[in-house]
Amino acid sequence: MVEVNEALIRKVAALSMLKLEESELKDYVRSIAGILGHVEQLSSVNTDGVEPLLYG
């Protein structure tokens, strides 16, 4: 997993043309790290034999 730190958040913000205050960085680091942690947890779930669910 990618390490989420203030440098990464600054880079993503710059690429996204977002202006973040220094006081916001720690909150964004915590939030993004949490989201990626949940995604990593979902990725580790064994779905062998589970039929895809389609809505249409």
Secondary structure by P-SEA (a helix, b strand, c coil): cccccaaaaaaaaaaacccccccaaaaaaaaaaaaaaaaaaaaacccccccccccc
